[in-house]
Amino acid sequence: MDGKLFQKNVELWACAHPKEAVWLPYIDCDHLQFCKTKKGQANLKVRENSRTHYYHSNVDAKKEAERWFAKLDLKGVDVLYIYGVGLGYYFDAAKSWLKKGPEKHLVFLEDDLAVVHRLFETRKGSEILKHEQVSLYHFNEISDTEVIFNELFWNFVMSKIDFSCLKYYEKIKGEKFTELHHQISYDAATKNGLLEEYLEYGIAFFRNFYSNMPKLADSSLGNTLFGQFKNIPAVICGAGPSLQKNISLLKTIGDRAIIFGGSSSLNALSAAGIVPHLGAGIDPNPMQEERLSQVQNLSFPFLYRNRMFPKALDLVTGPKLYITGAGGYDISEWFENKLDIDGEVIEEGRNVVNFCLEVAHAMGCNPIIFVGMDLAYTGMKEYTTGVLEQTTVTEKEILEAEDFNDVPLKKTDIRGKTVYTLWKWVAESKWIGNFAETHPEVTLINATEGGLGFPGVPNKTLAHVVRKHLQRRYRVKSRIDKQIENAKMPRVTKKKIHRVMRELLEGLHRCMDLLNVLSDENERLKREIKKKKKVEHMQTGKGALAETELSEEPAYVYVLQIFNAVFSRVLQRDLRKVYHPTTKISELEHALFRLDLNKKKYTLLKNVATVNIELIKHSLNAKAQRRKGI
């Protein structure tokens, strides 16, 4: 081994991966040996079960890599993830693609440090580490990759990605590659969805939020229910195919457990003639209105947050129970402080079922029982009866999905049978399993008689759960009604809400003025640096004062600050190129680059402020028009 070359490569890798670099010299590589292909090219071999396995073709490793690359469809793709790095032949094959533009990037994901060790003993390892468009990451298990995947997402934010695999790994670790592919695709799609909302200045959220704000005057505080139902069982309903098995029993337990329904499960319960004790909605999309419009009776108490689609919330005829907070935004805290609304803020999770679980836990419910939560195509059905006219799917139909995140994978269900599922459902199963692990004080039971189940959560039939846990009667409806009486918010009037909205409007105008000062000073400093050809400081005195005033402005803290954090993180993608170990850039160029990024950020923040100003004005004008009867 060339010790100097290896050490130099380790030092290069340590710039981005210091922890792994520390461990690398101590990795045992005796089982992984260098060898030569029939063409005389470097290869790796390992001996297992009396057989020799080669990481690359033992005939022609270069030709194998070229054939691999020729089969890829990389139209529009900016980032190519490759599971398995071997000795870097796939890097050679992809060089022509990397030359198409600086936005193209290869990301090697390797789960064997011995392979990384051997690669770093070669000059090809040096070439990979020095290439600005190539990254090498190590991971152990997919379950431990949250930090890595989060870093990768921000490094290549909003980029179109694709996946491939070292041919040898595809053969011996095919299942792991499939899960890795699904995990990264799902994480990227989920985070891109959230990020798109921020990059579109939060319009989708704020439009609903400000439209729903005046409705607080006609709502009660749902948080008042927290802690008032200790050790009363809760049943959270999903809309999976197995719900149909439990409908008859669900009709008999109305006074022995608090029944929660949200989103599609409300349609299923309505079709079966079951009225839940508590409904819930946080969906911001028009589809929520369509679903709720098909529910025959919406007179039951309804938990919501201001993210919910306004026209859907208008359909609710029963008590509206506002839950404090707004996932991903701080604006609700501003209004709650100003309106003297006090309540514990809870997470809302990935969807309305997670939201119901958080609420049930906050209420003190125990045990918490799930029904209709298949998270799988049980019996080749997507939903139970009452949600869609056609609930059955075909294998051909789901396997030919255009979006990879809608392509199913096979898993073993709670009965030991193979079932099709989606990675988003696998992720939801893990979320509930993690909740159970984090909250050992509450008993979770999966009474869904089919589907994936949840890690660490026992599977029981609903009949068993009824016999063991649901024998006592609690006068559930009257208890909830009593708490709702105590939850009214008489001091939260529409007049007060509109006054607070106008106060926020004034603060946003002040933010605009300060952002204009920062933009002007940023441009003045840029002209000064260009003229003097040197960097004396990175902010003017006037700019520093404006920045301090902005950071102390409540409208910035509660509206713009989260966007500043997101925009700064997005712009880090550009800065990362500047900080690459092989990048040579002068102090002057670096300063001007940072000032250009500042300009982009100030423009984005001004756009967010403008959106909020216009939406608040629209909400206030709607009030004036209603007064005039327009």
BAFI-67827 format. One line per field, with one value per residue (C-alpha): x, y, z; residue number from 1; residue in three letters. Coordinates in Angstrom, 3 decimals. Each point is the difference from the previous one (the first is absolute). Layout:
% residues N
X = [X ...]
Y = [Y ...]
Z = [Z ...]
num = [NUM ...]
residuo = [ALA ...]
This chain:
% residues 630
X = [0.000 1.170 -0.253 0.544 -2.693 -2.445 0.655 -0.381 -3.352 -1.160 0.874 -1.978 -3.026 0.292 -0.977 -3.584 -0.045 2.314 -1.527 0.273 3.489 1.193 -1.207 1.154 3.710 -1.047 -2.431 0.902 0.300 1.647 -3.128 -0.095 2.915 1.260 0.176 0.185 -2.624 0.882 0.649 2.523 -2.250 -0.158 -2.861 -1.131 -0.873 -1.462 -0.206 -3.353 -1.433 2.908 -0.696 1.874 -2.086 1.258 -1.154 0.404 -0.021 2.955 0.288 -0.166 -1.006 0.144 -2.281 -2.466 -0.206 -0.475 -2.861 -1.567 0.110 -1.342 -3.202 -0.765 -2.632 1.360 -2.090 -0.578 1.797 2.420 0.987 0.742 0.183 2.012 -0.086 3.500 3.210 2.357 3.207 -1.663 -0.649 -3.530 1.513 2.100 -3.048 -1.968 2.697 -1.490 -3.353 1.628 1.570 -3.451 -0.250 1.066 -3.461 0.629 1.100 0.866 -0.668 1.510 -1.642 2.154 -0.840 3.344 2.944 2.382 -0.947 0.627 3.367 1.024 -1.208 2.104 3.071 -0.361 0.485 -3.574 -1.037 1.909 -1.663 -3.464 0.699 1.400 -2.835 -2.344 -3.012 0.494 -0.768 0.618 -2.125 0.194 -2.981 -0.625 -3.724 -2.782 -1.732 3.008 0.282 -2.291 2.877 1.747 -3.154 -0.845 3.450 -0.354 -3.404 1.308 3.122 -2.129 -3.228 -2.741 2.228 -1.377 1.563 0.437 1.428 2.183 2.079 3.316 -0.833 1.545 -2.055 -3.161 0.633 0.819 -1.793 -2.914 -2.607 2.111 0.472 -3.777 -0.629 2.786 -1.502 -3.471 1.277 1.960 -2.731 -2.701 2.064 0.859 -3.601 -1.338 2.579 -0.296 -3.741 0.607 2.815 -2.063 -2.568 2.702 1.536 -3.460 0.023 -2.388 -2.987 -1.795 0.273 -0.565 -3.003 -1.779 1.334 -1.239 -3.337 -0.549 1.164 -3.380 -1.635 1.798 -2.754 -2.485 2.304 0.862 3.496 0.608 3.020 -2.458 -0.618 3.653 0.457 -3.758 -0.439 2.656 -0.074 -3.084 0.623 0.188 -0.626 1.629 -1.515 1.795 -1.674 1.909 -1.693 -0.034 -2.279 -2.954 0.702 -0.392 -3.074 -2.500 2.078 0.712 -3.746 -0.152 2.841 -1.192 -0.170 3.092 2.655 0.506 -0.274 2.166 -0.504 1.854 0.229 -1.085 -0.985 -2.849 -1.451 0.338 -1.589 -2.788 -0.801 -0.315 -2.221 2.651 0.386 3.441 0.322 2.730 0.762 3.264 1.380 3.335 0.037 0.640 -1.205 -3.383 -0.360 -0.877 -3.108 -1.024 0.425 -1.886 -2.828 -0.779 -0.244 -3.693 0.269 2.652 -1.644 2.612 2.858 2.816 3.698 1.863 2.928 -0.030 1.916 -3.247 -1.673 -2.471 -2.965 0.356 -0.061 -3.136 -1.807 0.367 -3.287 1.077 2.290 3.297 2.882 3.125 3.316 2.825 3.079 0.668 2.477 2.986 -1.010 0.162 -2.792 -2.635 2.071 -0.223 -3.788 -0.353 2.152 -1.907 -3.411 0.931 -0.512 2.027 0.596 2.666 1.332 0.045 1.519 -2.307 2.154 -0.233 -3.789 -3.345 0.386 3.267 -1.759 -2.816 2.577 1.728 -3.350 -1.161 3.284 -0.262 -3.564 1.351 -1.666 1.315 0.076 -0.019 -1.313 0.364 -2.506 -0.017 3.707 1.123 2.676 -0.068 -2.071 -1.724 -2.025 1.213 -2.145 1.142 -2.950 -2.935 -3.588 -1.413 3.109 0.112 -2.382 2.807 2.379 1.545 3.346 1.784 3.605 0.641 -1.533 2.100 3.237 -0.211 -0.208 1.949 1.290 2.523 -1.481 -3.284 1.698 -0.783 2.412 -0.687 -0.017 -1.187 -3.243 -1.011 -1.391 3.277 -1.350 1.685 -1.794 0.598 0.606 1.461 3.050 -2.092 -2.042 3.170 1.156 -3.332 0.242 3.467 -1.289 -2.633 2.536 2.366 -2.848 -0.660 3.684 0.209 -3.177 0.182 -2.513 -2.846 -1.088 -0.447 -1.867 -0.390 -3.473 0.248 -0.581 2.404 2.750 3.495 -0.499 2.372 3.444 -0.255 -3.807 -1.936 -2.564 -3.355 -3.461 -2.510 -2.140 2.914 0.546 -3.695 0.047 3.186 -0.081 -3.460 -2.378 -0.545 -2.371 1.164 -2.904 2.455 -2.258 -1.209 3.577 1.188 -2.997 0.786 3.626 -1.057 -2.180 3.143 1.967 -1.822 2.101 -2.321 2.860 1.037 -2.266 0.168 0.633 3.037 1.242 -0.156 1.781 2.850 0.129 0.386 2.768 1.838 -0.563 1.759 2.910 0.368 0.184 2.820 1.750 -0.277 1.622 2.881 0.507 0.202 2.722 1.901 -0.301 1.225 2.938 0.900 0.203 1.949 2.546 0.329 0.763 2.540 1.841 0.119 1.364 2.671 0.876 0.172 -2.302 0.033 -3.292 -3.046 -2.679 -0.474 -0.919 -3.421 -0.515 1.007 -2.497 -2.781 0.776 -0.226 -3.307 -1.353 0.948 -1.927 -3.134 -2.787 -1.275 3.450 0.269 -3.419 -0.327 3.312 2.568 -0.856 0.331 3.370 1.178 -1.313 1.322 3.413 0.113 -0.969 2.660 2.583 -0.106 1.779 2.411 0.928 1.639 2.147 1.113 0.938 3.592 1.194 -1.686 2.350 -1.709 1.356 -1.254 -1.443 -1.915 -1.237 -1.289 -1.822 -1.514 -1.372 -1.428 -1.777 -1.534 -1.098 -1.744 -1.933 -0.998 -1.232 -2.063 -1.595 -0.806 -1.580 -2.166 -1.168 -0.829 -1.917 -2.014 -0.986 -0.893 -2.280 -1.650 -0.694 -1.462 -2.175 -1.290 -0.753 -1.689 -2.153 -1.235 -0.843 -1.844 -2.061 -1.029 -1.208 -1.756 2.140]
Y = [0.000 3.521 1.445 3.608 -0.151 -1.642 2.590 2.874 -1.377 -0.439 3.641 1.110 -2.048 1.347 3.486 -1.202 -3.256 0.374 -2.791 -2.663 1.203 -0.587 -3.606 -0.865 -0.802 -2.583 -1.920 -3.668 -0.533 -3.427 -1.648 2.441 -0.498 1.754 -2.098 0.489 -0.498 -1.962 3.409 0.791 2.555 0.400 -1.859 -1.074 -3.509 -1.548 -3.662 -1.143 -3.498 -1.539 2.263 3.020 3.085 2.929 3.606 0.692 -2.189 -2.349 0.257 3.757 2.348 3.090 -1.485 -1.139 3.564 1.435 -2.431 0.932 3.701 -0.474 -1.516 3.002 2.548 3.222 2.488 2.975 -1.701 2.142 -2.371 -3.693 -2.098 -3.207 -2.677 -1.463 1.680 -2.943 1.261 2.909 -1.417 1.417 3.433 -0.389 -1.036 3.053 2.619 1.078 0.588 2.078 2.247 1.043 2.589 0.918 -0.945 -3.694 -2.024 -3.590 -1.185 -3.338 -1.679 -2.727 -2.143 -1.820 2.015 -2.731 0.865 3.696 -0.935 -1.916 2.806 2.526 -2.131 0.902 3.124 -0.411 0.661 3.297 0.947 -0.644 1.979 2.974 0.181 2.862 -1.841 -3.290 -0.927 -3.172 -0.807 -2.936 -1.421 -3.145 -0.736 1.851 0.581 2.058 2.286 2.896 2.464 -1.064 0.197 3.388 1.309 -1.442 1.598 3.463 -0.486 -0.764 1.714 -0.040 -1.983 -2.822 -3.214 -3.548 -3.208 -2.852 -2.697 -1.787 -3.166 -2.193 1.710 -0.339 -3.736 -0.478 2.993 0.585 0.342 2.541 2.007 0.047 1.274 2.572 1.202 0.312 1.689 2.731 0.564 0.286 2.276 2.242 0.157 0.767 2.691 1.454 0.355 1.964 2.001 0.892 1.516 2.170 0.928 1.045 2.383 -2.151 1.110 -3.365 0.170 3.706 0.159 -2.612 1.382 3.573 -1.162 -2.226 2.505 1.784 -3.408 -0.179 2.264 -2.819 -2.793 -1.557 -0.816 -3.678 -0.013 0.256 -3.725 -0.772 -1.969 -0.359 -3.598 -1.891 -3.759 0.153 -2.128 1.609 -1.641 1.710 -0.992 -0.219 -0.708 -3.155 -3.093 -1.850 2.594 -1.852 -2.956 2.268 2.043 -2.166 0.104 3.729 0.633 -1.564 1.845 3.595 0.473 -2.024 1.874 3.349 -0.614 2.242 0.406 2.162 0.530 -3.092 -1.986 2.483 -1.066 -3.675 0.492 2.122 -2.685 -2.522 2.290 0.590 3.495 0.523 1.860 2.187 0.796 1.579 1.923 1.602 -0.607 3.303 -1.187 0.348 -3.809 0.380 1.956 -2.683 -2.744 1.829 0.983 -3.721 -0.587 -0.132 1.412 2.528 1.065 -1.707 1.974 0.607 0.529 2.250 2.282 3.129 -1.782 -1.801 0.888 2.803 -1.200 -3.449 1.508 1.940 -3.318 -0.964 0.662 -1.369 1.687 1.080 -0.818 2.026 -1.666 2.475 0.013 -0.299 -2.621 1.657 3.607 2.331 2.387 -1.759 0.748 3.739 -0.056 -2.320 2.325 3.092 -1.650 -1.533 -3.528 -2.322 -3.610 -2.679 -0.253 -3.557 -1.505 -0.803 -2.721 -1.045 -0.083 0.203 -3.443 1.126 3.212 -2.016 -2.127 3.104 1.451 -3.282 -0.250 3.622 -0.691 -2.809 -2.836 -3.481 -2.449 1.470 -2.480 0.120 -1.483 0.207 0.865 -2.581 2.158 -2.577 -1.224 -2.660 -2.225 2.269 2.842 3.534 1.057 -1.498 0.379 3.527 1.961 -0.496 -1.651 -2.287 -1.114 -3.052 0.343 -2.385 -1.104 1.320 3.374 0.660 -1.406 2.327 3.181 2.838 1.527 -2.269 0.912 -1.549 -3.233 -2.681 -2.336 -3.342 -0.388 -2.647 0.938 -0.782 -3.370 -1.028 0.494 1.977 3.255 3.025 3.291 3.449 1.489 2.888 -2.610 -1.711 3.409 0.561 -3.421 0.914 3.382 -1.670 -2.604 2.808 1.733 -3.199 -0.289 3.661 -0.203 -3.236 1.474 -0.578 -3.332 -0.087 -2.930 -0.770 -1.504 0.294 -3.551 0.148 2.150 0.929 0.690 2.259 -0.920 -0.825 0.316 -3.221 -1.259 -1.095 -0.532 2.680 -2.700 -0.816 3.695 0.469 -2.951 1.117 3.817 1.256 -1.327 3.153 2.770 3.630 2.178 1.185 2.411 1.845 0.283 1.501 2.370 1.179 0.724 1.889 2.236 0.831 0.548 3.038 3.101 2.986 2.523 -1.098 2.190 0.775 3.634 -0.946 -2.434 2.691 2.475 -2.476 -0.651 3.737 0.117 -2.764 1.846 3.067 -2.163 -1.549 3.460 0.836 -3.221 1.082 3.348 -1.674 -2.591 2.815 1.630 -3.298 -0.494 3.520 -0.287 -3.408 1.439 3.041 -2.252 -2.134 3.089 1.154 -3.359 -0.118 3.537 -0.432 -3.584 -0.995 -1.139 2.288 -1.159 -2.063 2.350 3.752 1.631 0.929 -3.576 -1.413 2.291 -0.969 -3.691 0.405 1.854 -2.636 -2.884 1.693 0.721 -2.463 -0.261 -1.235 -2.428 -1.587 0.197 0.531 -1.664 -3.569 1.036 1.612 -3.320 -1.988 2.401 0.097 -3.793 -0.128 2.540 -2.099 -2.283 2.714 0.738 -3.689 0.277 2.866 -1.958 -3.179 -1.028 0.332 3.324 2.952 3.348 3.357 1.879 2.646 -2.541 -1.715 3.280 0.966 -3.481 0.294 3.447 -1.412 -2.687 2.703 1.809 -3.150 -0.557 3.568 -0.227 -3.259 1.421 3.089 -2.254 -1.905 3.271 1.196 -3.244 0.330 3.676 -0.718 -3.037 1.899 2.870 -2.480 -1.489 3.449 1.087 -3.141 1.108 3.479 -1.486 -2.251 3.073 1.686 -3.174 -0.329]
Z = [0.000 -0.844 3.516 -1.056 -2.688 2.394 2.721 -2.458 -1.137 3.593 0.693 -3.056 1.093 3.556 -1.206 -0.455 1.986 3.023 2.104 -2.698 -0.913 3.572 -0.055 -3.513 0.687 2.603 -2.211 -0.576 -3.757 -0.018 -1.409 -2.933 -2.342 -3.112 -3.139 -3.779 -2.696 -3.130 -1.605 2.734 1.751 3.785 1.678 3.457 1.087 3.116 1.010 1.401 0.411 -1.907 -2.964 -1.342 -0.749 -2.094 0.466 -3.708 -3.082 0.175 -3.776 -0.697 2.844 -2.199 -2.664 2.673 1.342 -3.487 -0.683 3.358 -0.820 -3.536 1.427 2.231 -1.002 1.495 -1.950 2.294 2.900 2.003 2.814 -0.448 3.168 -0.303 2.692 0.112 -1.118 -0.532 -1.602 -1.784 -3.478 -0.005 0.609 -3.141 -2.011 1.178 -0.653 -3.325 1.712 2.760 -2.642 -1.239 2.761 3.536 1.299 -0.794 2.998 0.897 3.553 0.986 2.997 1.519 3.043 0.233 1.318 -1.153 -3.591 0.697 1.511 -3.117 -2.283 1.945 -0.661 -3.691 -2.086 -1.188 3.593 -0.111 -3.274 1.425 3.183 -1.914 -2.507 0.901 -1.419 1.840 3.621 1.970 3.061 2.370 1.891 2.033 0.025 -1.815 3.340 1.166 -3.015 0.945 0.527 -3.228 -2.110 1.475 -0.960 -3.499 -0.414 0.829 -2.122 -3.052 0.922 -2.679 -2.387 -2.123 1.257 -1.243 1.462 -1.058 1.580 -0.346 -1.928 2.705 2.733 -2.072 0.008 3.695 1.592 -2.372 2.743 1.874 -3.192 -0.594 3.538 -0.325 -3.282 1.533 3.166 -1.799 -2.605 2.648 2.240 -2.941 -1.226 3.493 0.711 -3.496 0.564 3.202 -1.561 -3.060 2.338 1.587 -3.355 -1.175 2.981 2.060 -2.071 0.348 3.794 0.627 -2.342 2.124 3.274 -0.412 -1.446 3.037 2.635 0.411 0.590 3.348 1.330 -0.622 1.193 3.334 1.232 -0.690 2.314 2.916 -0.507 0.757 3.204 0.573 -1.231 1.918 -0.542 -2.200 -3.115 -3.434 -3.365 -2.992 -3.328 -3.313 -3.331 -0.913 -1.476 3.349 1.605 -1.500 2.329 3.041 -0.951 1.924 3.192 -0.362 0.114 3.487 1.773 -0.246 3.771 0.868 -1.992 -1.714 -3.740 -2.207 -3.738 -2.487 -3.730 -1.997 3.092 0.571 -3.350 0.919 3.431 -1.477 -2.580 2.847 2.085 2.687 1.472 1.601 3.271 -1.502 -3.623 -1.107 -2.960 -0.874 -3.769 -1.838 -3.411 -1.783 0.079 3.699 -0.968 -2.481 2.614 2.755 -2.342 -0.330 3.768 0.876 3.520 1.040 3.249 2.208 1.655 -2.461 0.816 -2.408 -0.588 -2.139 -2.767 -0.926 -3.306 0.954 -2.067 1.554 3.490 -0.939 -0.562 3.665 1.834 3.371 2.550 -1.564 2.336 -0.761 0.858 0.577 -2.209 -3.715 -1.184 -1.670 0.753 3.017 -0.988 2.133 3.112 -0.768 -0.164 3.000 2.118 -1.106 0.500 3.378 -1.316 2.190 -0.934 -0.223 -3.549 -1.345 -3.133 -2.896 -1.548 -3.624 -0.321 1.783 1.622 1.610 1.058 1.618 1.823 1.381 1.127 1.580 1.895 1.170 1.190 2.178 -1.909 0.764 -1.704 -3.507 -2.548 -3.794 -2.442 -3.796 -0.105 -2.576 -1.622 -2.779 -2.923 2.108 -2.314 -2.837 1.329 0.809 2.175 1.832 -1.174 -0.090 -0.985 -3.767 -2.419 -1.170 2.765 -1.696 -1.776 -2.345 0.218 -3.504 0.870 3.095 -1.414 -3.007 2.093 -1.644 3.241 1.729 3.393 -1.172 -1.073 2.594 1.705 1.597 3.777 2.433 1.766 3.592 -1.132 -1.621 -3.504 -2.777 -0.715 -2.198 1.778 -0.681 1.655 1.376 1.861 1.237 1.279 1.758 1.613 1.295 1.252 2.165 1.144 1.019 1.847 1.959 0.899 1.047 2.123 2.023 2.466 -2.460 -1.464 -3.779 -1.538 -3.684 -0.492 -3.774 -1.133 -2.921 -1.484 1.164 3.686 1.950 1.412 3.700 0.092 0.780 -2.520 1.443 -1.445 0.892 1.636 2.337 0.749 0.824 2.424 1.748 -0.117 -0.979 2.646 2.046 -1.106 0.280 -1.241 -2.648 -1.891 3.109 1.309 -3.271 -0.129 3.537 -0.871 -3.121 2.180 1.985 -3.210 -1.332 -0.687 0.663 -0.073 -3.487 -2.113 -3.702 0.860 2.076 -2.657 -2.685 2.273 0.504 -3.762 -0.623 2.615 -1.846 -3.272 1.397 1.178 -3.440 -1.572 2.429 -1.069 -3.634 0.799 1.854 -2.748 -2.542 2.119 0.190 -3.764 -0.744 2.414 -1.405 -3.530 1.198 1.712 -3.131 -2.119 2.589 0.036 -3.794 -0.117 2.713 -1.019 3.661 2.823 3.035 1.562 -0.955 1.311 0.307 3.298 -1.342 -1.184 3.400 1.752 -2.412 0.521 3.782 -0.244 -2.378 2.317 2.838 -2.052 1.033 -3.585 -1.007 2.927 -0.546 -3.791 -1.803 2.254 -1.024 -3.657 0.713 1.460 -2.971 -2.645 1.692 -0.045 -3.670 -0.901 1.868 -3.037 -1.965 2.847 0.215 -3.417 1.256 3.072 -1.908 0.976 -3.593 -0.769 -0.346 0.474 1.136 3.057 -2.330 -2.089 3.147 1.463 -3.198 -0.214 3.540 -0.735 -3.060 2.216 2.457 -2.838 -0.914 3.616 0.537 -3.186 1.144 3.445 -1.544 -2.141 3.103 1.742 -3.074 -0.148 3.651 -0.380 -2.947 1.626 3.220 -2.013 -1.889 3.254 1.437 -3.247 0.077 3.415 -1.342 -2.983 2.264 2.004 -3.174 -1.110 -3.128]
num = [1 2 3 4 5 6 7 8 9 10 11 12 13 14 15 16 17 18 19 20 21 22 23 24 25 26 27 28 29 30 31 32 33 34 35 36 37 38 39 40 41 42 43 44 45 46 47 48 49 50 51 52 53 54 55 56 57 58 59 60 61 62 63 64 65 66 67 68 69 70 71 72 73 74 75 76 77 78 79 80 81 82 83 84 85 86 87 88 89 90 91 92 93 94 95 96 97 98 99 100 101 102 103 104 105 106 107 108 109 110 111 112 113 114 115 116 117 118 119 120 121 122 123 124 125 126 127 128 129 130 131 132 133 134 135 136 137 138 139 140 141 142 143 144 145 146 147 148 149 150 151 152 153 154 155 156 157 158 159 160 161 162 163 164 165 166 167 168 169 170 171 172 173 174 175 176 177 178 179 180 181 182 183 184 185 186 187 188 189 190 191 192 193 194 195 196 197 198 199 200 201 202 203 204 205 206 207 208 209 210 211 212 213 214 215 216 217 218 219 220 221 222 223 224 225 226 227 228 229 230 231 232 233 234 235 236 237 238 239 240 241 242 243 244 245 246 247 248 249 250 251 252 253 254 255 256 257 258 259 260 261 262 263 264 265 266 267 268 269 270 271 272 273 274 275 276 277 278 279 280 281 282 283 284 285 286 287 288 289 290 291 292 293 294 295 296 297 298 299 300 301 302 303 304 305 306 307 308 309 310 311 312 313 314 315 316 317 318 319 320 321 322 323 324 325 326 327 328 329 330 331 332 333 334 335 336 337 338 339 340 341 342 343 344 345 346 347 348 349 350 351 352 353 354 355 356 357 358 359 360 361 362 363 364 365 366 367 368 369 370 371 372 373 374 375 376 377 378 379 380 381 382 383 384 385 386 387 388 389 390 391 392 393 394 395 396 397 398 399 400 401 402 403 404 405 406 407 408 409 410 411 412 413 414 415 416 417 418 419 420 421 422 423 424 425 426 427 428 429 430 431 432 433 434 435 436 437 438 439 440 441 442 443 444 445 446 447 448 449 450 451 452 453 454 455 456 457 458 459 460 461 462 463 464 465 466 467 468 469 470 471 472 473 474 475 476 477 478 479 480 481 482 483 484 485 486 487 488 489 490 491 492 493 494 495 496 497 498 499 500 501 502 503 504 505 506 507 508 509 510 511 512 513 514 515 516 517 518 519 520 521 522 523 524 525 526 527 528 529 530 531 532 533 534 535 536 537 538 539 540 541 542 543 544 545 546 547 548 549 550 551 552 553 554 555 556 557 558 559 560 561 562 563 564 565 566 567 568 569 570 571 572 573 574 575 576 577 578 579 580 581 582 583 584 585 586 587 588 589 590 591 592 593 594 595 596 597 598 599 600 601 602 603 604 605 606 607 608 609 610 611 612 613 614 615 616 617 618 619 620 621 622 623 624 625 626 627 628 629 630]
residuo = [MET ASP GLY LYS LEU PHE GLN LYS ASN VAL GLU LEU TRP ALA CYS ALA HIS PRO LYS GLU ALA VAL TRP LEU PRO TYR ILE ASP CYS ASP HIS LEU GLN PHE CYS LYS THR LYS LYS GLY GLN ALA ASN LEU LYS VAL ARG GLU ASN SER ARG THR HIS TYR TYR HIS SER ASN VAL ASP ALA LYS LYS GLU ALA GLU ARG TRP PHE ALA LYS LEU ASP LEU LYS GLY VAL ASP VAL LEU TYR ILE TYR GLY VAL GLY LEU GLY TYR TYR PHE ASP ALA ALA LYS SER TRP LEU LYS LYS GLY PRO GLU LYS HIS LEU VAL PHE LEU GLU ASP ASP LEU ALA VAL VAL HIS ARG LEU PHE GLU THR ARG LYS GLY SER GLU ILE LEU LYS HIS GLU GLN VAL SER LEU TYR HIS PHE ASN GLU ILE SER ASP THR GLU VAL ILE PHE ASN GLU LEU PHE TRP ASN PHE VAL MET SER LYS ILE ASP PHE SER CYS LEU LYS TYR TYR GLU LYS ILE LYS GLY GLU LYS PHE THR GLU LEU HIS HIS GLN ILE SER TYR ASP ALA ALA THR LYS ASN GLY LEU LEU GLU GLU TYR LEU GLU TYR GLY ILE ALA PHE PHE ARG ASN PHE TYR SER ASN MET PRO LYS LEU ALA ASP SER SER LEU GLY ASN THR LEU PHE GLY GLN PHE LYS ASN ILE PRO ALA VAL ILE CYS GLY ALA GLY PRO SER LEU GLN LYS ASN ILE SER LEU LEU LYS THR ILE GLY ASP ARG ALA ILE ILE PHE GLY GLY SER SER SER LEU ASN ALA LEU SER ALA ALA GLY ILE VAL PRO HIS LEU GLY ALA GLY ILE ASP PRO ASN PRO MET GLN GLU GLU ARG LEU SER GLN VAL GLN ASN LEU SER PHE PRO PHE LEU TYR ARG ASN ARG MET PHE PRO LYS ALA LEU ASP LEU VAL THR GLY PRO LYS LEU TYR ILE THR GLY ALA GLY GLY TYR ASP ILE SER GLU TRP PHE GLU ASN LYS LEU ASP ILE ASP GLY GLU VAL ILE GLU GLU GLY ARG ASN VAL VAL ASN PHE CYS LEU GLU VAL ALA HIS ALA MET GLY CYS ASN PRO ILE ILE PHE VAL GLY MET ASP LEU ALA TYR THR GLY MET LYS GLU TYR THR THR GLY VAL LEU GLU GLN THR THR VAL THR GLU LYS GLU ILE LEU GLU ALA GLU ASP PHE ASN ASP VAL PRO LEU LYS LYS THR ASP ILE ARG GLY LYS THR VAL TYR THR LEU TRP LYS TRP VAL ALA GLU SER LYS TRP ILE GLY ASN PHE ALA GLU THR HIS PRO GLU VAL THR LEU ILE ASN ALA THR GLU GLY GLY LEU GLY PHE PRO GLY VAL PRO ASN LYS THR LEU ALA HIS VAL VAL ARG LYS HIS LEU GLN ARG ARG TYR ARG VAL LYS SER ARG ILE ASP LYS GLN ILE GLU ASN ALA LYS MET PRO ARG VAL THR LYS LYS LYS ILE HIS ARG VAL MET ARG GLU LEU LEU GLU GLY LEU HIS ARG CYS MET ASP LEU LEU ASN VAL LEU SER ASP GLU ASN GLU ARG LEU LYS ARG GLU ILE LYS LYS LYS LYS LYS VAL GLU HIS MET GLN THR GLY LYS GLY ALA LEU ALA GLU THR GLU LEU SER GLU GLU PRO ALA TYR VAL TYR VAL LEU GLN ILE PHE ASN ALA VAL PHE SER ARG VAL LEU GLN ARG ASP LEU ARG LYS VAL TYR HIS PRO THR THR LYS ILE SER GLU LEU GLU HIS ALA LEU PHE ARG LEU ASP LEU ASN LYS LYS LYS TYR THR LEU LEU LYS ASN VAL ALA THR VAL ASN ILE GLU LEU ILE LYS HIS SER LEU ASN ALA LYS ALA GLN ARG ARG LYS GLY ILE]
